[in-house]
Amino acid sequence: MRDVYIVQCLMETDLYKLLKTQRLSNDHICYFLYQILRGLKYIHSANVLHRDLKPSNLLLNTTCDLKICDFGLARVADPDHDHTGFLTEYVATRWYRAPEIMLNSKGYTKSIDIWSVGCILAEMLANRPIFPGKHYLDQLNHILGVLGSPSQEDLDCIINEKARSYLQSLPYKPKVPWSKLYPNADPKALDLLDRMLTFNPHKRIVVEDALGHPYLEQYYDPADEPVAESPFKFDTELDDLPKDHLKRLIFEETILFKQRQQTDGQPNQFMNAS
């Protein structure tokens, strides 16, 4: 075997580029958000954290179809896993980073992706990032400047004592009303935004409830929101595999994909392992 080709649907742009050139209508914001959450529901049902949701990782085509891409930082959800090296991977995407990522070294859940989606929703509402921190502490200050000082209950969920002490040492900050930040936004969108951008990850809305929120009621259809058949497992680390080995794995996966399509009676449009 000499060459392996992966054929994907053409997506002409991404949300980052789109937001650089035009304002989105409420209809577009609603439709894009629904598609993001619909895709995230599938990802989370497979027990996977994307960990790098941001506008440039949301591909768009001319008919407004949206696809989530770049799973380079994706990991299986494991609340007990130590993520000490996580921040070193995350430098470029600070603006979409949940506060618990900066405050704790373990205990991440699927709620970190929900926070990122909240940041994306806010950016669609105003064509600018909501928390454009320049560094670690500046990022926290941006978050607290909007959400206000965390409650004692919220502080108790921070397992890092130094981080908790730092937050307790800061002067009190009131919460800024979402309607003040986004006066022209749909009130239902702001209600959903509030439920996504919640400091305490245990209080943050889950993807299934977000899809069922009144803001998305025109698209909400649980029967058309697929979930994974079983949890995904990273059986092997693929970062350092030789190229030939990786090509063989892709080819074998193509064969399995084709066999599954034939079993299910589905047409094989994009892959032909011949």
Secondary structure, 3 states (H helix, E strand, C coil): CCCCCCCCCCCCEEHHHHHHHCCCCHHHHHHHHHHHHHHHHHHHHCCEECCCCCHHHEEECCCCCEEECCCCCCEECCCCCECCCHHHHCHHHHHHCCHHHHHCCECCCCHHHHHHHHHHHHHHHHCCCCCCCCCHHHHHHHHHHHHCCCCHHHHHCCCCHHHHHHHHHCCCCCCCCHHHHCCCCCHHHHHHHHHHCCCCCCCCCCHHHHHCCHHHCCCCCHHHCCCCCCCCCCCCCCCCCCHHHHHHHHHHHHHHHHHHHHHHCCCCCCCCCC
